[in-house]
Amino acid sequence: MRALIQRVTEARVSVGGAVLGEVGPGLLVLVCAMQGDGDAQAGKLAAKVAKLRIFKDDEGRMNRSVRDVDGAALVVSQFTLAAETRGNRPGFSTAAAPDEGRRLYELFAAKLQGEGVPVATGRFGADMQVALVNDGPVTIWLDTDA
C-alpha cells in the first residue's frame, strides 16, 4: 500500500459541498491499495502511520507521533498514487481492483483507529474535494513495498 501523509493543523473532505470528514491538528493520509496488497500491508501501514514521529517536541524536533499529540487522521482514498508516468498520460493499472481497493482502504482506516488514532474518512471512489492547512509543511511518502 502507498500513502502520502501530510501533517496538518486542519483538514476536511467534501462531496458535493457536504463535509464527510474533518480533523483538527493531525494527519491527512491519502492512501492507495496496490495489486497484490492484502491485510498484512494494511496493518503494517496503519502501525507505521500511528508511530511516525513527525510532530514537534518541546525542543522543536520532530519526535512525537500523532498519538503522542492527541491528533487525528483524515483518511482519503486516492488511487492516483499508483500512477505510472512513463509517458504524458498517467496509467493506473498497478492499483488494486476497485472492490479490493475499497476493502483495504476501509481495513487501513479501521486498523489506524485500532492503533489509537481517531479517524475520519472520505468516500471511496467519489469525486472528493480535500481542503487542508499543511503544517510545516511536512509531507511524507510511505510504501509498504519500499
N, C-alpha and C positions, 0 to 999 in steps of 0.2 A: 504494500500500500504506500501511497505517496501522500504527503501533507505539506502544505505551506502554512506556516504558523506566524501570526503577527501579534506582537504584544500591543494591546490596545487600552486606551482609557475608557472607550465605549465602542460598541458595535451593534448593528441591528440588520436583520434581513427581512425584506418585504416581498410580497407577491401581490400585484395589482393594487398597490397602495396600502394593503393591510400588513401590519407588522406581525410576523410569525414568531420571531425570537429576537431577544436583545440581551446584552450583558453590559455591565459597567466595567470596571477595571478587570483585565484578564487577558484572554486569548481569543483571536479569531482563527479557527482551524478550517482551512479549505482542504478537503480530503477526497482522494480518488482511489478506488479499488482497481487493481490491475489484473489481467488474465493470470490465473494460477494462484492468486491470493486466496487465503482461507481464514478460518477462525484464529489461527495462531498469529497471523500478521496483524489482524485487528487488535488482538490483545497486546502484542508487542508494541504496536504504535501507540495505543492508549497509555500503556505504562510509561513509555518514553516521554510523551507529551506531559503527563501528570508530574513527572520528576524533572523535567528540563528546567535548569536553573538560569532563567533569563530575566528575572526581576531583581532590582537593586536591593542590596542590603543597606545597613546603616552607614557603611563606608562608601556607598556608591558603586560597589562592584556587583556584577550580575552573579548572584549567589543564592537566589531564592526561587522556588518553583511557584507555579500558580496556586498550589495547595498552601504553601507557606505564607502567601499574601492574602489568603481567603478570596482568591479571584474565581472567576467563572469562565466557561468556554462557550463560544458560539460556534457550532459545528455545521459547516455548509458543504454539501456535496459539490464537487467540481471535476467532472470527467475530463476537462481540458488540460488537467495536469498530466494526462497521458499523451499529450501532443507529441507527434513526431514531426520535426520541422526541417526535413532534408530539402524540400522544395519551398515554394512560396505559399502553398496551401497546406495547413497542418492536417495530419491524419490522426485518428484516434483508435485505430484497430487494436492497440495493446491494452485498452481499457477493458475491464470486466464487462461481461454482458449485463444489460440493464437489471434483470432480476437479481443476479448475484451481486452486482454493484450496490443495489438498494439494501440487500440483506447485510452486506459487510459494512456499509455506511451506518446503518442502524445499530449493528453489533458494536462498531467502534464507539459510537456515542454512548451506548449502554455500558461498555467496558470503562470508558473515561469517567462516567458517572460513578461506576463501581470503585474507581480509584480515589473517590472523594472529591471530585471536581463537579460543581454544579454545571449542568449542560442545558443550553438552549439550542434549537436546531432550525434549519430551513426546511424546505420541502423537496425531496429528491425528485430530480427531473423537471422541476418547474423553472420558468424564466424568472429568476430572482434578482432583486436589487439589493446590494450589500453596501452599507454605509459604515465607515469606521474612522476612528481617530487613532492612527498608528502612534504608539508611544516610543519615542527614541529617535528615529524609527528603528524598530527591531523586527527583522523578518528572517525566519529560519526555514530551510528546506530539509525535510526528512523523507527517507525512502527505506522501507524495511529490507529491501534487497541490497542496499549500499553498505 
